[in-house]
Amino acid sequence: MSDLTLASLTSTSTLIAQSPRAIADHFGLRQDRVVVLIIIALALILAVGVVAAWWITCQNKGMYPALDMPSWNAGGTWKAYCKK
């Protein structure tokens, strides 16, 4: 038990003496993961904002938002509009 505690203590003390990059490598932390999570969060906020603006615009016209998907066989374009 004391050997395990001593080994843990020396491992921790050597980590403290190393650079922050070495500590991040040791624990598997990567800075780019944080950036990707922030970008995903911003994209979700933007998407919710666009849908909310579409909903409000249709409601002001007395309608509801509608989304039509093209046929799988014929192809075509997606249609987003306001429908009564």
Helices and strands as residue ranges (DSSP letters): H 2-17, H 20-27, H 31-60, E 64-68, E 79-83
